[in-house]
Amino acid sequence: MTNKDMDSILEDGIISIEEHEEIERHFRRDERLDAMAEGEKKGKKEEKADIARNMLKRECDTQFISEITGLSNQQIATLK
């Protein structure tokens, strides 16, 4: 449901202003939680890439790097 839909419901008197505000708070909270989860996922991915780069500098075997980091051989090859 979009904000426009919610505004229309509010204007039609189907829900109260308090209910509308409560729904908006939930939407904002959910958006924040989604953004935090996405940031955490991105951070973990970057950390794996950093570990793989350090292992490559030490001339570790690509298969070994893949086992340790969970990155594919193709992903590791792009880090070289």
FENNORKA-V617125 format. One record per run of one state. SS is the DSSP state (alpha for helix, beta for strand, coil for the rest). FROM is the first residue (numbers start at 0). TO is the last residue. Records with the same first field share a line. If there is no record, write none. Layout:
# FENNORKA-V617125
SS = FROM-TO  FROM-TO
This chain:
# FENNORKA-V617125
coil = 0-1  11-15  57-60  69-71  79-79
alpha = 2-10  16-56  61-68  72-78
